Amino acid sequence: MEIFTYDYYEELLKAFKNNGYEFAFFDNLDLINKKDAKVVILRHDVDFDIQKAKIMCDIEKKHNIFSTYFFMLNSKFYNIHNLENYKIIKKIISLDNKLGIHFDETSYEDKNKLNKFILNEIHFFETLFKQKIQVLSFHRPIEEILLDKIQIPIAHTYQKLYSKDIKYLSDSKKEMCGGDFLDIINSKKYKKIQLLIHPFWWNKTNRSASLDYEDFIKRKNTELKKEISNNSDIYVFQENNG
């Protein structure tokens, strides 16, 4: 089976269930710390494309699985204020998933006020989406974050409890770090796992990361032309010429 496909992702979810794993949120500490429990913390970092996050959510819903979706406040690629995006995020929350902040420290100039900026984003997300924010994921984290040397006013996904004490699996850079995820799960080697998924990398068929980017650029270019056309009397966008 091709990796990084929606079919593969479904098999991945089934494998967790078939091997006796319970799905947990980051704040389910009693379950995570339970000695003999088999636990997976499923996480999505939404870097580029909210539409793809919705697809992953729909797949999980089919299997009665929940996860935590991390969205960015200051993304250059999507706007959570946009009504369509806002509705997608609200829908994801309504399906028993939790919301987290995908925090990008490069959005802020004064690094000495990092905790203030984090608290501001927490307040914003909680006000907008009416769900308590209990965990944060750093976007492209610096070494101090990965080594858990920086204290912040909220739990984060790179804390020792979530990334060192349990098995950490990630699809960053469209690579299955540590080996094929299905093989790892079916090996039954690890009782507790945090699995990081970037919805951007997943498609109906497997393809290169470069093609993922090219397709995204093409779609965003079309969206931009449509928006300009909708807001201008002197520019007309024709779909077949896009």
C-alpha positions in Angstrom: 0.0 0.0 0.0 1.2 3.5 -0.9 2.3 5.6 2.1 1.0 9.2 2.5 -2.4 8.3 1.0 -5.8 8.5 2.6 -6.2 4.7 2.2 -3.0 4.2 4.2 -4.1 6.7 6.8 -7.3 4.7 7.3 -5.3 1.5 7.7 -3.1 3.3 10.2 -6.1 4.2 12.3 -7.5 0.6 12.1 -4.1 -0.7 13.1 -4.1 1.3 16.3 -7.6 0.0 17.2 -6.8 -3.6 16.2 -3.7 -3.5 18.4 -5.6 -2.3 21.4 -4.5 1.4 21.6 -6.7 4.0 23.2 -6.8 7.5 21.7 -6.0 10.3 24.1 -5.8 14.0 24.3 -2.7 15.7 25.7 -4.5 16.5 28.9 -5.6 12.9 29.5 -2.7 12.5 32.0 -4.2 9.7 34.0 -4.5 7.5 30.9 -1.1 8.6 29.5 0.6 7.8 32.8 -1.2 4.5 33.4 1.6 1.9 33.4 0.1 -0.8 31.2 -2.2 1.3 29.0 -1.7 1.3 25.3 -2.2 4.9 24.3 -1.8 7.1 21.1 -1.9 10.9 21.1 -2.9 11.9 17.6 -1.9 15.4 16.6 -2.3 17.4 13.4 -0.1 20.5 12.7 -1.9 22.6 10.0 0.9 24.5 8.3 -0.7 25.3 4.9 -4.1 23.9 4.1 -7.2 23.9 6.3 -9.2 22.0 3.6 -6.8 19.0 4.0 -7.3 19.1 7.8 -11.0 18.7 7.1 -10.4 15.6 5.0 -8.3 14.0 7.7 -11.0 14.8 10.3 -13.7 13.2 8.1 -11.6 10.0 7.9 -11.2 9.9 11.6 -14.9 10.4 12.2 -15.6 7.3 10.1 -13.7 5.3 12.7 -14.9 7.2 15.8 -11.4 8.5 16.4 -10.6 12.0 17.8 -7.4 14.0 17.7 -6.0 17.5 18.4 -5.8 20.0 15.5 -3.2 22.8 15.8 -3.9 26.0 13.8 -1.8 29.1 13.3 -3.0 32.6 14.2 -0.5 34.4 11.9 -0.2 32.0 9.0 0.8 33.5 5.6 -1.1 30.7 3.9 -4.5 30.7 5.5 -6.7 33.0 7.5 -8.7 31.6 10.4 -10.9 34.7 10.2 -12.1 33.7 6.8 -15.7 32.5 7.1 -15.1 29.3 5.2 -12.0 28.4 7.3 -13.8 29.4 10.5 -16.7 27.1 9.7 -14.3 24.2 9.0 -12.5 24.7 12.3 -15.8 24.9 14.2 -16.9 21.7 12.4 -13.7 19.9 13.4 -14.3 20.9 17.0 -17.9 19.8 16.9 -16.8 16.3 16.0 -15.2 15.8 19.5 -11.8 16.9 18.5 -9.7 19.5 20.4 -8.1 22.7 19.3 -4.5 23.6 19.9 -2.3 26.6 18.8 0.4 26.0 16.3 2.6 28.8 17.5 5.1 30.5 15.2 7.6 32.5 17.3 9.0 34.1 14.1 5.7 36.1 13.9 7.0 38.2 16.8 10.0 40.5 17.0 10.6 40.7 20.7 11.5 37.1 21.8 11.7 38.3 25.5 7.9 38.6 25.5 7.3 35.1 24.2 5.0 34.1 27.1 2.9 37.3 26.7 2.4 36.5 23.0 1.4 32.9 23.8 -1.1 34.1 26.3 -2.5 36.6 23.8 -3.0 33.8 21.2 -4.6 31.6 23.8 -7.1 34.3 24.7 -7.8 34.9 21.0 -8.5 31.3 20.1 -10.6 30.7 23.2 -12.7 33.8 22.5 -13.1 33.0 18.8 -13.8 29.2 19.0 -15.3 28.9 22.5 -13.0 26.0 23.5 -10.4 26.0 26.2 -6.8 25.8 24.8 -4.8 23.3 26.8 -1.8 22.6 24.6 0.5 24.3 22.1 2.6 23.1 19.3 5.6 25.1 18.1 6.0 25.6 14.4 9.6 24.7 13.4 10.7 24.7 17.0 14.2 25.9 18.0 16.6 23.6 19.9 15.7 25.0 23.3 12.1 24.0 22.7 13.0 20.5 21.6 15.2 20.1 24.6 12.4 21.4 26.8 14.5 24.2 28.3 12.0 27.0 27.9 9.2 27.4 30.3 5.9 28.6 28.9 2.5 29.1 30.5 0.8 26.0 28.9 1.6 22.4 28.0 3.4 21.9 24.7 3.9 18.9 22.5 7.7 18.7 22.8 7.7 18.3 26.6 9.5 15.3 27.9 6.3 13.6 28.8 5.1 13.7 25.2 8.3 13.3 23.2 10.8 11.5 25.3 8.9 9.3 27.7 6.8 7.9 24.9 7.5 7.0 21.3 7.4 10.1 19.1 6.5 9.5 15.4 6.3 12.3 12.9 5.8 12.7 9.1 7.8 16.0 9.0 9.3 16.7 5.6 7.1 14.0 4.2 9.2 11.3 5.8 8.1 8.6 8.2 10.8 9.1 10.8 11.8 5.8 12.4 10.3 3.7 9.6 6.9 2.7 8.2 4.2 3.7 10.7 2.1 0.6 10.1 5.1 -1.6 10.7 5.9 0.2 13.9 2.3 -0.1 15.2 1.9 -3.7 14.2 5.2 -4.6 15.9 3.5 -3.8 19.2 6.9 -2.6 20.4 5.7 0.7 22.0 2.8 1.0 24.4 2.6 4.8 24.2 2.9 6.9 21.1 2.5 10.5 20.0 1.9 10.6 16.3 2.3 13.9 14.5 0.5 14.2 11.1 0.8 17.1 8.7 -2.4 17.0 6.6 -0.7 18.8 3.8 1.4 15.7 2.9 -1.5 13.4 2.4 -3.5 12.7 -0.8 -5.5 10.2 -2.7 -2.3 8.9 -4.3 1.3 9.2 -3.1 3.4 11.9 -4.8 6.6 13.9 -4.2 6.7 16.8 -1.7 7.5 19.1 -4.6 4.3 18.1 -6.4 2.4 18.8 -3.1 3.8 22.3 -3.1 3.2 22.9 -6.8 -0.4 21.8 -6.5 -0.9 24.1 -3.5 0.6 27.0 -5.3 -1.6 26.4 -8.3 -4.8 26.2 -6.1 -3.9 29.3 -4.1 -3.1 31.2 -7.3 -6.5 30.4 -8.7 -8.2 31.4 -5.4 -6.3 34.7 -5.5 -7.4 35.5 -9.0 -11.0 34.7 -8.1 -10.9 37.0 -5.1 -9.4 39.8 -7.1 -12.0 39.3 -9.8 -14.8 39.3 -7.2 -13.5 42.6 -5.8 -12.6 44.4 -8.9 -14.5 45.9 -11.9 -11.4 45.9 -14.2 -10.1 42.4 -13.7 -12.1 39.4 -14.9 -10.9 35.9 -14.1 -11.9 33.0 -16.4 -11.6 29.6 -14.8 -10.4 27.9 -18.0 -7.6 30.4 -18.4 -6.4 30.1 -14.8 
